Amino acid sequence: MSFHLGLTGSIGMGKSSTARLFAEAGCAVWDADAAVHRLYAPGGAAVAPMRAAFPGAVEGGAVSRAALKRIIGDDPAALHRIESIVHPLVARDRADFTRNATADILVFDIPLLFETGGNRAMDAVVCVSAPAEVQEARVLERATMTAGQFRQIRDKQMPDAEKRARSDYVVVTDTPEHARAQVRAIVDTIMAGLRDA
């Protein structure tokens, strides 16, 4: 029986890098965002139902995130319909991963883990965290959004302090070496518990 470890953290906290560290440590990692990219790609399971519901959302055989953003901007109620198509497909993707993975620890990288109640399906949760100024600097370095857009996204997410308080483990991503040591310690603790079970 595998140990299910939820991995969450707000934008710019270093969650993707931390997920890679868990993979390096021998864990199998499922990434919610990557699952959506697979579903939206040409031939992906979301393309046909999305085309049926929103013909303008599919461009070049793939679901266009930019088109979805425009659709939601024109009709905020469309978000619920989009989620009703995508969420069951994401759940199926996650179930397939869980069924086929052979690692002792399965890590589920889910940005909105607490917000969606996904933490209830986990044996434990890791929150990835960094100081607020580091978080903002990382996001703005990517040059994909303005400071205002970043704050808008951050303010919609559960506060970092609350995520940390609700998590079993916290990985502070101030330096790569420190993050790697924390991940190794978490994996060692979980593996020791599995051996004793």
Secondary structure as UniProt FT lines:
FT   STRAND          3..8
FT   TURN            11..12
FT   HELIX           15..24
FT   TURN            25..26
FT   STRAND          28..31
FT   HELIX           32..40
FT   TURN            42..43
FT   TURN            45..46
FT   HELIX           47..53
FT   HELIX           55..57
FT   STRAND          58..59
FT   TURN            60..61
FT   STRAND          62..63
FT   HELIX           65..74
FT   TURN            76..77
FT   HELIX           78..100
FT   STRAND          105..109
FT   TURN            111..117
FT   HELIX           118..121
FT   STRAND          124..129
FT   HELIX           132..141
FT   TURN            142..143
FT   HELIX           147..156
FT   HELIX           160..166
FT   STRAND          169..172
FT   HELIX           176..196
//
